[in-house]
């Protein structure tokens, strides 16, 4: 179908708001993915959305470079499962696009439920980080705990490569067990690993032709601008307001896709 000017405006608007959401509370995929499904197949929309939002993820990781250097050993340990899971998740999308389209309502519902769990998980993570942060050096967990967290990270990365919304919440919950340090270090690790997951999935999506480049560049620019503004807004606006908006959007979109698919 022909793409008119207002379609580009709508998609750029969704990417701009997604950039703000990702900077303040996360959940930008819940805006860009449904917007793109209006003009693309579900698998193409997923790949295009991931590529469009990647620059913002990389910029966020660079912004945490000081904190990342402080826990570089842990980050390096988690790179392999993050990249491997991201590749696997994206590969699964390309292997069975019909199955992905069928799972869309469930994936959006899962993401919305993760955002509901964000507040209690964040409180728990912060309380644990406060205890660990009181120590001069972060403690090194046992080998069994490390192996479990690495395995969990691989599963999170696989989900992230397949769809992605909500992976930050899952990673923060695991990082609370690892003694990484205070909440700033955990956010740094989460942001860096999310960027790695998205980068790995982008390679597969591009290889499999699941990216529409007509939309990527303009949406990426809009998402980056939104991320910059979101960082400024975050200093003034309570993140909970944006999180509630993401949750409402998530449940609303999930209901819409369930009705569209099964009614």
Buried (B, 14 or more C-beta within 10 A) or exposed (E): EEEEEEBBEBBBBBBBBBBBBBBBBBBBBBBBBBBBBEBBBBBBBBBBBBBBBBBBBBBBBEBBEEBBEBBEEBBEBBEBBBBBBBBBBBBBBBEEBEEBBEBBBBBBBBBBBBBBEBBEBBEEBBEBBEEBBEEEEBEEBEEEBBEBBBEBBBBBBBBBBBBBBBBBBBBBBBBBBBBBBBBBBBBBBBBBBBBBBBBBBBEBBBEBEBBBEBBBEBBBBBBBBBBBBBBEBBEEBEBEEBBBBBBEBBBBBBBEBBEEEEE
